[in-house]
Amino acid sequence: MALRVLFVCSRNRLRSPSAEAVFASVPGVETDSAGLAPDAEAILDAAQVDWAGLIVVMERQHKVRLVRKFGAQLKGRRVVCLDIPDRYGYMQPELVALLERKVGPLLAG
């Protein structure tokens, strides 16, 4: 069974869609992404939380908001914070390199 990884940021425009794209072709991994802000491209919903085996947030504030909104649903789910600030463009090479360095080990284990 594939590892289902959900990437979460604020507006689902730059960081989380980049991460979704970078890891979408990894064998044995399924990816999705969403945002926590009301104006996000794809607003995180309960079905996505239920779907995910691993939830990867970009900043500590995202984890706080995730727990506040979906606390009970997160039981037994792994949530990892990457500490990647909102200062990168979509698929910016520096962002891709950071994602590969920080997420790669999570997918290997």
Secondary structure as UniProt FT lines:
FT   STRAND          3..9
FT   HELIX           15..23
FT   TURN            24..25
FT   TURN            27..28
FT   STRAND          29..35
FT   TURN            38..39
FT   HELIX           46..51
FT   STRAND          54..57
FT   HELIX           60..70
FT   HELIX           71..74
FT   TURN            75..76
FT   STRAND          78..81
FT   TURN            90..91
FT   HELIX           93..108
//
